Amino acid sequence: MDAEKVYLSAKNKVGVVELSQFISKVIFKEYLECKMLIPYDQGKIVNYFNENAYVKSTSYHDDGTLLTIECRESDYRRYEQFVFIEEY
C-alpha cells in the first residue's frame, strides 16, 4: 500500500486488511478521539453524540456524563468547552 493505492488479491487473500484500513482512513480523516464531560442539564449534547459520533464508552459521574468518542473535528471545536482532560 502506498499513499493512494492498495494492492489486493482475493485469490491469495492479500490486502484485505490494508484496504479496510485505507477506507477507514479516508472516510474518517476529519475525526478525532476525545473525552467529553457533559453536564446532566445538557442531555441534548449526549444525544447528539450518540447519533453523530462513534461513542466508545459512556460513564456517569457526579458532574455529568463522561463520553469517550470519535467525532468530527467540527463537533470537537463546537463543544470544546466540555473536553475532559484527565489530571495525573
C-alpha positions in Angstrom: 0.0 0.0 0.0 1.3 3.5 -0.9 -0.4 6.9 -0.4 -3.2 6.3 -2.8 -3.1 2.6 -3.8 -3.9 -0.7 -2.1 -2.7 -3.9 -3.7 -5.4 -6.6 -3.3 -5.6 -10.3 -4.3 -8.7 -12.2 -3.5 -7.1 -15.4 -4.7 -4.1 -15.0 -2.4 -6.1 -13.3 0.3 -3.7 -10.4 0.4 -4.5 -6.8 1.1 -8.0 -7.0 2.7 -6.8 -5.6 6.0 -4.9 -2.8 4.2 -7.9 -2.0 2.1 -10.1 -1.8 5.2 -7.6 0.5 7.0 -7.3 2.7 3.9 -11.1 3.1 3.6 -11.3 4.0 7.3 -8.5 6.5 7.0 -10.2 8.2 4.0 -13.7 8.2 5.4 -12.7 9.3 9.0 -9.9 11.6 8.2 -11.6 14.5 9.9 -12.4 12.5 13.0 -10.5 12.6 16.3 -10.8 10.8 19.6 -11.5 12.7 22.8 -13.3 12.5 26.1 -16.1 15.0 27.0 -17.8 15.5 30.3 -21.3 16.7 29.5 -23.4 18.2 32.4 -26.6 16.4 33.1 -28.6 19.5 32.1 -27.1 19.4 28.6 -28.5 15.9 27.8 -29.2 17.1 24.2 -25.5 17.1 23.6 -25.2 13.5 24.8 -28.0 12.6 22.4 -26.3 14.4 19.6 -23.0 12.5 20.0 -24.9 9.2 20.3 -26.4 9.9 16.9 -23.5 11.6 15.2 -20.3 10.2 16.6 -18.8 6.9 17.5 -19.3 6.6 21.3 -16.7 4.2 22.6 -17.8 4.4 26.2 -20.2 6.2 28.5 -20.0 6.6 32.2 -21.9 8.6 34.8 -20.3 10.8 37.4 -21.3 13.5 39.9 -20.6 16.2 37.3 -22.2 14.7 34.3 -21.9 12.1 31.6 -18.4 11.2 30.5 -18.2 10.1 26.9 -15.2 8.7 25.1 -15.9 9.4 21.5 -14.6 9.7 18.0 -16.2 12.8 16.5 -15.8 15.2 13.6 -13.3 17.9 14.2 -16.0 20.5 13.7 -18.1 18.9 16.5 -15.0 18.9 18.7 -14.5 22.6 18.2 -18.2 23.3 18.7 -18.3 21.5 22.1 -14.7 22.1 23.1 -15.7 23.6 26.5 -16.8 20.1 27.5 -13.5 18.4 26.7 -12.3 16.4 29.7 -8.6 16.4 30.4 -7.5 13.8 32.9 -5.3 15.1 35.7 -2.5 12.8 36.7 
